C-alpha cells in the first residue's frame, strides 16, 4: 500500500526528517510513537503533499506509483485520507457541504453517517467554527467516512478529546480501519484477514491502542525511526523508561529488551 524510501524532508529550510524507510501493507495498521517535535506530523504532512514540507531526497510510493511530487488533490483521489491534529476553521462553508465533497459524487447518506459520530446537529455549522476538541475530531472522522480512503493517516486522534468522546473516536477509527461494522461476525484473526484499509496512526501517549488492532509500531526521535516492535510492547517500554532510551538506539548502542524479546 505504502512504501517510503530514504525520505528526507525540510520545513522552512530546516531538515526535519533524516532518512525514513517504512512499508505498510494493505490492511495493516502501523503505530508511530514519539515525543513532541520529533517529526511525526511532518511525516504525515509530507505524505499528503503539503507545500511547506519539502522532500529533499527519497521517494514516496503509493499503490506502486511514485507520488513524491504529486499534488495533494491527486493523492486524495488515489485514496489517501488524513485526520489532522489541528484542522483549520473554514468560515462560509457548512460542514455538510464539505462532507459531500469528500464523498466525490457517490450516493452518501450524510445524515446517517453523522448520526454514527453524534454529529448530525452540527452539519449546518461552518467547518470547525466554535467546535470543541471532541467535535473537531468527530467532524474529521465524518469526512473520512464519506471519503472512504484506502490509506488513512491519523495525527494523534486522541489529542484534545475528553473521556466522554474518546470511546466514540476510538471505535470510529476502528470502524474506518476495519471497513466493516464493529458487530461483524468472525474471529479477530478472520476480521484482520478481511481488512483492506491501511492505517498510519501517530500517538504520543497511546490511548488509541485500547480501540484499534495495531500490527506494528516504531518510535520516531530526532527525525529518524528506531525500535520496531509490537505497539503495546513499545508503549510499555516508553512508560517505564521514557523516550530518552531511544537516543542509545539511534547512537547504535544496544537498545535493551522489550518484554524479554530483542527488537528487530
TITORLO-860555 format. One line per field, with one value per atom (N, C-alpha, C): atom name; x, y, z; residue number from 1. Coordinates in steps of 0.2 Angstrom, whole numbers, plus 5000, padded with zeros to 4 digits. Example, Ala and Ser with C-alpha at 12.3 -4.5 7.8 and 13.67 -1.06 7.14 Angstrom:
BEGIN
atom (N,CA,C,N,CA,C)
x (5066,5062,5066,5064,5068,5064)
y (4972,4978,4984,4989,4995,5000)
z (5039,5039,5039,5035,5036,5039)
n (1,1,1,2,2,2)
END
This chain:
BEGIN
atom (N,CA,C,N,CA,C,N,CA,C,N,CA,C,N,CA,C,N,CA,C,N,CA,C,N,CA,C,N,CA,C,N,CA,C,N,CA,C,N,CA,C,N,CA,C,N,CA,C,N,CA,C,N,CA,C,N,CA,C,N,CA,C,N,CA,C,N,CA,C,N,CA,C,N,CA,C,N,CA,C,N,CA,C,N,CA,C,N,CA,C,N,CA,C,N,CA,C,N,CA,C,N,CA,C,N,CA,C,N,CA,C,N,CA,C,N,CA,C,N,CA,C,N,CA,C,N,CA,C,N,CA,C,N,CA,C,N,CA,C,N,CA,C,N,CA,C,N,CA,C,N,CA,C,N,CA,C,N,CA,C,N,CA,C,N,CA,C,N,CA,C,N,CA,C,N,CA,C,N,CA,C,N,CA,C,N,CA,C,N,CA,C,N,CA,C,N,CA,C,N,CA,C,N,CA,C,N,CA,C,N,CA,C,N,CA,C,N,CA,C,N,CA,C,N,CA,C,N,CA,C,N,CA,C,N,CA,C,N,CA,C,N,CA,C,N,CA,C,N,CA,C,N,CA,C,N,CA,C,N,CA,C,N,CA,C,N,CA,C,N,CA,C,N,CA,C,N,CA,C,N,CA,C,N,CA,C,N,CA,C,N,CA,C,N,CA,C,N,CA,C,N,CA,C,N,CA,C,N,CA,C,N,CA,C,N,CA,C,N,CA,C,N,CA,C,N,CA,C,N,CA,C,N,CA,C,N,CA,C,N,CA,C,N,CA,C,N,CA,C,N,CA,C,N,CA,C,N,CA,C,N,CA,C,N,CA,C,N,CA,C,N,CA,C,N,CA,C,N,CA,C,N,CA,C,N,CA,C,N,CA,C,N,CA,C,N,CA,C,N,CA,C,N,CA,C,N,CA,C,N,CA,C,N,CA,C,N,CA,C,N,CA,C,N,CA,C,N,CA,C,N,CA,C,N,CA,C,N,CA,C,N,CA,C,N,CA,C,N,CA,C,N,CA,C,N,CA,C,N,CA,C,N,CA,C,N,CA,C,N,CA,C,N,CA,C,N,CA,C,N,CA,C,N,CA,C,N,CA,C,N,CA,C,N,CA,C,N,CA,C,N,CA,C,N,CA,C,N,CA,C,N,CA,C,N,CA,C,N,CA,C,N,CA,C,N,CA,C,N,CA,C,N,CA,C,N,CA,C,N,CA,C,N,CA,C,N,CA,C,N,CA,C,N,CA,C,N,CA,C,N,CA,C,N,CA,C,N,CA,C,N,CA,C,N,CA,C,N,CA,C,N,CA,C,N,CA,C,N,CA,C,N,CA,C,N,CA,C,N,CA,C,N,CA,C,N,CA,C,N,CA,C,N,CA,C,N,CA,C,N,CA,C,N,CA,C,N,CA,C,N,CA,C,N,CA,C,N,CA,C,N,CA,C,N,CA,C,N,CA,C,N,CA,C,N,CA,C,N,CA,C,N,CA,C,N,CA,C,N,CA,C,N,CA,C,N,CA,C,N,CA,C,N,CA,C,N,CA,C,N,CA,C,N,CA,C,N,CA,C,N,CA,C,N,CA,C,N,CA,C,N,CA,C,N,CA,C,N,CA,C,N,CA,C,N,CA,C,N,CA,C,N,CA,C,N,CA,C,N,CA,C,N,CA,C,N,CA,C,N,CA,C,N,CA,C,N,CA,C,N,CA,C,N,CA,C,N,CA,C,N,CA,C,N,CA,C,N,CA,C,N,CA,C,N,CA,C,N,CA,C,N,CA,C,N,CA,C,N,CA,C,N,CA,C,N,CA,C,N,CA,C,N,CA,C,N,CA,C,N,CA,C,N,CA,C,N,CA,C,N,CA,C,N,CA,C,N,CA,C,N,CA,C,N,CA,C,N,CA,C,N,CA,C,N,CA,C,N,CA,C,N,CA,C,N,CA,C,N,CA,C,N,CA,C,N,CA,C,N,CA,C,N,CA,C,N,CA,C,N,CA,C,N,CA,C,N,CA,C,N,CA,C,N,CA,C,N,CA,C,N,CA,C,N,CA,C,N,CA,C,N,CA,C)
x (5004,5000,5004,5009,5014,5021,5025,5032,5036,5040,5044,5051,5054,5061,5066,5070,5075,5073,5067,5064,5067,5069,5072,5067,5065,5060,5063,5062,5064,5058,5058,5052,5055,5054,5057,5064,5067,5074,5078,5074,5077,5076,5081,5080,5076,5071,5067,5067,5065,5066,5072,5076,5083,5084,5080,5081,5076,5069,5064,5063,5063,5061,5055,5050,5044,5040,5037,5032,5026,5020,5014,5010,5008,5004,4997,4993,4986,4983,4979,4975,4979,4985,4990,4989,4989,4989,4996,4999,5005,5005,5008,5008,5015,5014,5021,5021,5025,5026,5032,5032,5037,5036,5041,5039,5037,5035,5033,5040,5039,5044,5049,5047,5052,5051,5046,5045,5039,5035,5029,5024,5022,5017,5020,5026,5030,5029,5030,5030,5023,5017,5011,5009,5011,5010,5014,5020,5024,5021,5018,5014,5008,5005,4999,5001,5007,5009,5008,5008,5008,5014,5013,5018,5024,5023,5028,5033,5031,5035,5039,5045,5049,5053,5052,5055,5062,5068,5074,5078,5075,5078,5074,5074,5070,5063,5059,5053,5047,5041,5035,5031,5031,5027,5021,5015,5008,5005,5003,5000,5004,5011,5015,5017,5014,5015,5019,5024,5028,5024,5023,5019,5023,5030,5034,5032,5031,5030,5023,5018,5012,5008,5003,4999,4995,4993,4988,4982,4979,4972,4973,4978,4979,4980,4984,4985,4978,4974,4967,4963,4963,4959,4962,4968,4971,4969,4966,4964,4967,4971,4974,4970,4969,4965,4968,4967,4970,4966,4967,4963,4969,4968,4973,4972,4978,4978,4974,4976,4973,4971,4965,4962,4960,4960,4958,4950,4948,4941,4940,4935,4933,4926,4927,4920,4917,4910,4907,4905,4908,4907,4904,4898,4894,4897,4898,4901,4898,4891,4888,4891,4892,4894,4901,4905,4912,4912,4907,4907,4905,4900,4898,4903,4908,4913,4918,4919,4923,4921,4914,4911,4912,4915,4917,4911,4905,4899,4896,4898,4895,4889,4884,4877,4879,4878,4880,4875,4873,4868,4872,4873,4877,4874,4868,4865,4866,4865,4866,4873,4878,4885,4886,4883,4884,4881,4875,4872,4877,4881,4886,4891,4893,4898,4894,4888,4884,4885,4885,4887,4881,4876,4870,4868,4868,4866,4871,4877,4882,4883,4879,4880,4879,4875,4874,4879,4883,4888,4894,4897,4903,4909,4913,4918,4922,4922,4926,4924,4920,4918,4915,4919,4917,4916,4919,4919,4924,4922,4926,4931,4936,4941,4938,4933,4930,4925,4922,4918,4922,4928,4933,4935,4936,4938,4933,4927,4921,4919,4921,4920,4925,4931,4936,4935,4932,4930,4925,4920,4914,4916,4921,4924,4927,4931,4934,4930,4924,4919,4916,4915,4912,4917,4924,4929,4930,4930,4932,4939,4944,4951,4954,4958,4962,4968,4970,4976,4974,4973,4971,4976,4978,4983,4980,4981,4978,4984,4983,4988,4985,4988,4985,4978,4974,4967,4964,4968,4966,4967,4971,4973,4967,4966,4961,4954,4954,4947,4946,4941,4939,4937,4936,4935,4928,4923,4917,4917,4921,4922,4927,4932,4937,4934,4929,4927,4924,4920,4917,4922,4927,4933,4936,4938,4942,4938,4931,4928,4927,4926,4925,4932,4938,4944,4944,4942,4942,4938,4932,4927,4930,4934,4937,4942,4946,4951,4949,4944,4941,4937,4934,4930,4924,4922,4916,4913,4907,4904,4907,4907,4910,4907,4901,4897,4898,4902,4903,4905,4902,4904,4911,4914,4920,4925,4930,4935,4940,4944,4948,4953,4956,4960,4957,4950,4946,4945,4944,4942,4949,4954,4961,4962,4961,4962,4957,4952,4947,4948,4952,4954,4957,4955,4959,4962,4959,4961,4967,4972,4978,4978,4982,4982,4989,4990,4996,4994,4995,4992,4998,4998,5003,5000,5004,5001,5007,5005,5011,5010,5004,5003,5000,4997,4994,4987,4982,4976,4972,4974,4970,4971,4977,4978,4973,4969,4963,4958,4958,4952,4954,4960,4962,4966,4966,4970,4977,4982,4988,4993,4996,5000,5008,5010,5017,5018,5024,5025,5032,5034,5041,5041,5046,5047,5051,5049,5052,5056,5062,5066,5071,5071,5075,5075,5069,5068,5070,5071,5073,5069,5068,5064,5069,5066,5070,5065,5068,5065,5058,5058,5052,5050,5044,5041,5034,5030,5023,5021,5016,5015,5014,5010,5009,5016,5021,5027,5031,5031,5034,5031,5024,5021,5023,5023,5025,5032,5037,5044,5045,5041,5041,5039,5033,5031,5036,5040,5045,5051,5053,5060,5060,5054,5054,5057,5057,5059,5067,5070,5077,5081,5078,5081,5082,5078,5079,5085,5088,5094,5100,5100,5105,5104,5098,5096,5099,5097,5099,5107,5110,5118,5121,5117,5120,5121,5119,5121,5115,5116,5111,5105,5099,5093,5090,5092,5089,5084,5079,5074,5067,5063,5056,5052,5049,5045,5050,5056,5061,5062,5061,5062,5066,5071,5075,5071,5072,5069,5072,5068,5071,5073)
y (4994,5000,5006,5007,5012,5010,5013,5012,5019,5020,5026,5024,5027,5026,5031,5031,5036,5043,5044,5051,5056,5061,5067,5073,5077,5082,5088,5094,5100,5105,5109,5113,5120,5125,5131,5131,5127,5126,5122,5120,5116,5109,5104,5097,5094,5091,5088,5080,5077,5070,5068,5063,5062,5055,5053,5046,5041,5042,5037,5032,5026,5020,5016,5015,5012,5009,5003,5000,4998,4999,4997,4993,4987,4983,4984,4982,4983,4979,4983,4980,4981,4984,4984,4991,4991,4997,4998,5003,5005,5011,5010,5015,5018,5025,5029,5033,5031,5034,5040,5044,5049,5055,5058,5064,5070,5075,5081,5084,5086,5089,5084,5078,5073,5072,5075,5074,5070,5068,5064,5067,5073,5077,5079,5080,5082,5076,5070,5064,5064,5065,5064,5070,5076,5081,5081,5078,5076,5071,5066,5061,5063,5068,5071,5076,5079,5083,5091,5093,5100,5103,5109,5113,5115,5117,5119,5113,5107,5102,5099,5101,5100,5093,5089,5082,5084,5083,5085,5078,5073,5066,5061,5055,5049,5049,5044,5043,5041,5043,5040,5036,5030,5025,5023,5025,5023,5019,5013,5008,5007,5007,5006,5012,5017,5023,5029,5032,5037,5043,5045,5051,5056,5056,5060,5067,5069,5076,5077,5073,5073,5078,5082,5087,5084,5087,5085,5082,5085,5083,5076,5075,5068,5063,5064,5059,5057,5062,5061,5057,5059,5055,5047,5046,5040,5036,5039,5035,5036,5042,5044,5049,5048,5052,5054,5060,5062,5065,5063,5067,5071,5078,5082,5083,5085,5086,5093,5098,5104,5107,5105,5107,5114,5118,5125,5126,5132,5134,5137,5135,5137,5141,5147,5151,5151,5151,5151,5145,5139,5133,5128,5126,5122,5115,5112,5105,5100,5100,5096,5096,5102,5103,5100,5101,5098,5090,5088,5080,5078,5081,5079,5079,5084,5085,5079,5077,5071,5065,5064,5058,5058,5063,5063,5060,5063,5061,5055,5051,5045,5046,5042,5042,5041,5046,5045,5048,5044,5047,5050,5057,5061,5061,5062,5062,5055,5050,5043,5043,5045,5044,5049,5055,5060,5057,5054,5051,5046,5042,5037,5041,5047,5050,5056,5056,5060,5068,5068,5075,5078,5075,5077,5084,5086,5093,5099,5097,5101,5102,5099,5099,5105,5110,5116,5121,5120,5125,5125,5131,5131,5126,5124,5119,5121,5118,5119,5125,5129,5136,5135,5137,5136,5129,5124,5117,5116,5111,5109,5104,5102,5097,5091,5088,5082,5083,5088,5090,5090,5093,5094,5087,5082,5075,5072,5073,5069,5072,5078,5081,5078,5077,5074,5067,5063,5056,5056,5060,5060,5061,5066,5067,5061,5058,5052,5046,5045,5040,5042,5048,5050,5048,5050,5049,5042,5037,5030,5029,5032,5031,5024,5022,5016,5016,5022,5023,5029,5028,5033,5035,5042,5045,5048,5046,5049,5053,5059,5063,5064,5060,5060,5060,5055,5056,5057,5055,5056,5063,5067,5074,5078,5082,5086,5083,5077,5073,5071,5073,5071,5064,5061,5054,5052,5057,5055,5054,5058,5057,5052,5050,5045,5039,5036,5030,5030,5035,5036,5037,5041,5042,5036,5032,5026,5021,5020,5015,5017,5023,5026,5025,5026,5024,5017,5013,5006,5004,5007,5006,5008,5013,5016,5011,5008,5004,4997,4994,4988,4987,4993,4994,4989,4988,4984,4986,4985,4987,4983,4986,4983,4976,4975,4969,4964,4965,4960,4953,4948,4941,4939,4934,4932,4933,4929,4930,4936,4938,4944,4942,4936,4934,4935,4932,4932,4940,4944,4951,4954,4953,4956,4954,4947,4945,4948,4950,4954,4961,4964,4971,4973,4978,4981,4988,4992,4998,4998,5002,5003,5009,5009,5015,5017,5023,5025,5030,5028,5032,5035,5041,5045,5045,5043,5044,5046,5050,5052,5048,5046,5043,5036,5034,5028,5026,5030,5028,5025,5027,5024,5016,5014,5007,5003,5006,5002,5001,5003,5003,4999,5000,4998,4991,4987,4982,4984,4985,4988,4982,4982,4977,4978,4984,4985,4992,4994,5001,5002,5009,5011,5018,5020,5026,5031,5037,5042,5047,5048,5053,5056,5063,5067,5066,5065,5064,5057,5052,5046,5040,5035,5029,5024,5021,5016,5012,5006,5002,4999,4995,4992,4986,4986,4980,4980,4976,4976,4983,4986,4993,4993,4988,4988,4987,4983,4982,4989,4993,4999,5004,5004,5008,5007,5000,4998,5000,5000,5001,5009,5013,5020,5022,5019,5021,5019,5014,5013,5017,5018,5021,5028,5030,5036,5036,5041,5041,5042,5044,5045,5039,5033,5027,5026,5030,5029,5032,5037,5040,5035,5030,5025,5021,5019,5015,5019,5025,5029,5030,5030,5030,5024,5018,5012,5007,5009,5005,5000,4995,4990,4993,4992,4996,4992,4986,4983,4978,4976,4971,4974,4972,4974,4967,4967,4961,4954,4955,4950,4947,4951,4949,4954,4953,4958,4961,4968,4971,4970,4970,4969,4976)
z (5000,5000,5000,5005,5005,5006,5003,5004,5004,5009,5010,5010,5005,5004,5005,5011,5012,5012,5015,5014,5019,5016,5019,5018,5023,5022,5026,5023,5026,5027,5032,5033,5034,5030,5030,5030,5026,5025,5031,5036,5041,5040,5040,5040,5046,5044,5050,5049,5044,5043,5039,5042,5040,5038,5033,5030,5033,5031,5034,5029,5031,5027,5031,5027,5030,5025,5027,5022,5026,5023,5026,5021,5023,5018,5018,5013,5013,5019,5022,5028,5035,5034,5040,5044,5050,5054,5058,5057,5059,5064,5070,5075,5076,5075,5076,5082,5087,5093,5093,5098,5098,5102,5105,5109,5104,5107,5103,5100,5094,5090,5087,5087,5084,5076,5073,5066,5064,5068,5067,5062,5064,5060,5053,5053,5047,5042,5044,5040,5037,5041,5038,5033,5035,5030,5024,5024,5018,5014,5017,5013,5010,5013,5010,5004,5004,4999,5001,5007,5009,5007,5004,5001,5005,5011,5016,5018,5016,5018,5012,5011,5005,5005,5001,5000,4997,5000,4998,4995,4997,4995,4997,4992,4994,4990,4991,4987,4991,4989,4992,4987,4988,4983,4986,4983,4985,4980,4982,4977,4971,4972,4966,4962,4964,4960,4964,4960,4964,4964,4970,4971,4975,4975,4979,4978,4971,4970,4967,4968,4966,4970,4967,4971,4976,4981,4986,4984,4979,4977,4973,4970,4966,4971,4977,4982,4985,4986,4989,4984,4978,4973,4972,4974,4973,4980,4985,4991,4997,4998,5004,5008,5014,5018,5025,5028,5034,5039,5045,5050,5054,5054,5057,5064,5067,5074,5076,5071,5072,5065,5063,5057,5057,5051,5051,5052,5054,5053,5047,5043,5037,5037,5037,5038,5031,5031,5025,5021,5024,5021,5026,5026,5030,5030,5036,5036,5032,5031,5027,5019,5017,5010,5009,5015,5014,5014,5018,5019,5012,5008,5002,4997,4997,4993,4994,5000,5002,4999,4998,4995,4988,4984,4977,4973,4974,4969,4971,4976,4977,4981,4980,4984,4991,4996,5003,5007,5012,5017,5022,5021,5026,5033,5033,5040,5044,5040,5044,5046,5042,5044,5050,5050,5055,5062,5061,5067,5071,5066,5069,5074,5072,5077,5081,5081,5085,5083,5076,5073,5069,5069,5064,5066,5072,5074,5072,5070,5068,5060,5056,5049,5046,5048,5045,5048,5053,5055,5051,5050,5046,5049,5045,5047,5053,5058,5064,5068,5066,5069,5076,5081,5088,5090,5087,5089,5095,5099,5104,5101,5105,5103,5100,5104,5103,5096,5096,5090,5084,5084,5078,5076,5081,5079,5076,5078,5075,5068,5067,5061,5056,5058,5054,5052,5057,5056,5051,5052,5047,5040,5039,5032,5029,5034,5031,5030,5034,5032,5025,5024,5017,5011,5013,5008,5006,5011,5011,5008,5011,5009,5010,5006,5006,5011,5012,5017,5021,5028,5032,5037,5037,5041,5047,5053,5059,5063,5064,5068,5075,5080,5087,5087,5085,5086,5093,5098,5105,5107,5104,5106,5107,5113,5114,5115,5116,5116,5124,5126,5133,5134,5140,5141,5138,5138,5135,5128,5124,5117,5115,5119,5117,5115,5118,5116,5109,5108,5101,5096,5097,5092,5091,5097,5096,5092,5093,5090,5082,5081,5074,5070,5073,5070,5068,5073,5071,5066,5066,5060,5053,5053,5047,5045,5049,5048,5046,5049,5048,5042,5040,5034,5035,5041,5042,5049,5051,5057,5063,5069,5075,5076,5075,5076,5071,5066,5061,5064,5061,5063,5062,5065,5064,5070,5070,5075,5073,5078,5077,5071,5070,5065,5058,5058,5052,5050,5055,5053,5051,5053,5051,5044,5042,5036,5030,5033,5028,5027,5031,5031,5025,5022,5016,5017,5022,5023,5027,5025,5029,5033,5039,5043,5046,5046,5050,5055,5061,5067,5071,5072,5077,5083,5088,5095,5100,5105,5110,5116,5118,5124,5124,5118,5117,5118,5120,5122,5116,5110,5104,5104,5107,5106,5110,5114,5118,5113,5107,5102,5095,5093,5086,5087,5082,5081,5077,5081,5078,5077,5071,5069,5070,5069,5070,5073,5076,5078,5078,5078,5079,5082,5084,5088,5083,5083,5079,5084,5083,5088,5083,5084,5080,5073,5070,5063,5060,5065,5062,5066,5062,5065,5069,5074,5078,5081,5084,5089,5086,5081,5079,5083,5085,5090,5089,5093,5094,5098,5095,5098,5106,5108,5116,5119,5117,5120,5120,5114,5114,5119,5119,5124,5131,5133,5140,5141,5136,5137,5138,5134,5135,5142,5144,5151,5156,5155,5161,5160,5154,5153,5150,5147,5143,5136,5132,5126,5125,5131,5131,5129,5131,5129,5121,5117,5110,5108,5112,5110,5109,5114,5113,5107,5106,5100,5093,5093,5087,5087,5092,5093,5091,5090,5088,5094,5100,5106,5107,5111,5112,5116,5112,5115,5121,5122,5128,5125,5130,5128,5130,5126,5127,5128,5133,5135,5134,5136,5136,5129,5124,5117,5114,5110,5106,5101,5100,5095,5088,5083,5076,5073)
n (1,1,1,2,2,2,3,3,3,4,4,4,5,5,5,6,6,6,7,7,7,8,8,8,9,9,9,10,10,10,11,11,11,12,12,12,13,13,13,14,14,14,15,15,15,16,16,16,17,17,17,18,18,18,19,19,19,20,20,20,21,21,21,22,22,22,23,23,23,24,24,24,25,25,25,26,26,26,27,27,27,28,28,28,29,29,29,30,30,30,31,31,31,32,32,32,33,33,33,34,34,34,35,35,35,36,36,36,37,37,37,38,38,38,39,39,39,40,40,40,41,41,41,42,42,42,43,43,43,44,44,44,45,45,45,46,46,46,47,47,47,48,48,48,49,49,49,50,50,50,51,51,51,52,52,52,53,53,53,54,54,54,55,55,55,56,56,56,57,57,57,58,58,58,59,59,59,60,60,60,61,61,61,62,62,62,63,63,63,64,64,64,65,65,65,66,66,66,67,67,67,68,68,68,69,69,69,70,70,70,71,71,71,72,72,72,73,73,73,74,74,74,75,75,75,76,76,76,77,77,77,78,78,78,79,79,79,80,80,80,81,81,81,82,82,82,83,83,83,84,84,84,85,85,85,86,86,86,87,87,87,88,88,88,89,89,89,90,90,90,91,91,91,92,92,92,93,93,93,94,94,94,95,95,95,96,96,96,97,97,97,98,98,98,99,99,99,100,100,100,101,101,101,102,102,102,103,103,103,104,104,104,105,105,105,106,106,106,107,107,107,108,108,108,109,109,109,110,110,110,111,111,111,112,112,112,113,113,113,114,114,114,115,115,115,116,116,116,117,117,117,118,118,118,119,119,119,120,120,120,121,121,121,122,122,122,123,123,123,124,124,124,125,125,125,126,126,126,127,127,127,128,128,128,129,129,129,130,130,130,131,131,131,132,132,132,133,133,133,134,134,134,135,135,135,136,136,136,137,137,137,138,138,138,139,139,139,140,140,140,141,141,141,142,142,142,143,143,143,144,144,144,145,145,145,146,146,146,147,147,147,148,148,148,149,149,149,150,150,150,151,151,151,152,152,152,153,153,153,154,154,154,155,155,155,156,156,156,157,157,157,158,158,158,159,159,159,160,160,160,161,161,161,162,162,162,163,163,163,164,164,164,165,165,165,166,166,166,167,167,167,168,168,168,169,169,169,170,170,170,171,171,171,172,172,172,173,173,173,174,174,174,175,175,175,176,176,176,177,177,177,178,178,178,179,179,179,180,180,180,181,181,181,182,182,182,183,183,183,184,184,184,185,185,185,186,186,186,187,187,187,188,188,188,189,189,189,190,190,190,191,191,191,192,192,192,193,193,193,194,194,194,195,195,195,196,196,196,197,197,197,198,198,198,199,199,199,200,200,200,201,201,201,202,202,202,203,203,203,204,204,204,205,205,205,206,206,206,207,207,207,208,208,208,209,209,209,210,210,210,211,211,211,212,212,212,213,213,213,214,214,214,215,215,215,216,216,216,217,217,217,218,218,218,219,219,219,220,220,220,221,221,221,222,222,222,223,223,223,224,224,224,225,225,225,226,226,226,227,227,227,228,228,228,229,229,229,230,230,230,231,231,231,232,232,232,233,233,233,234,234,234,235,235,235,236,236,236,237,237,237,238,238,238,239,239,239,240,240,240,241,241,241,242,242,242,243,243,243,244,244,244,245,245,245,246,246,246,247,247,247,248,248,248,249,249,249,250,250,250,251,251,251,252,252,252,253,253,253,254,254,254,255,255,255,256,256,256,257,257,257,258,258,258,259,259,259,260,260,260,261,261,261,262,262,262,263,263,263,264,264,264)
END
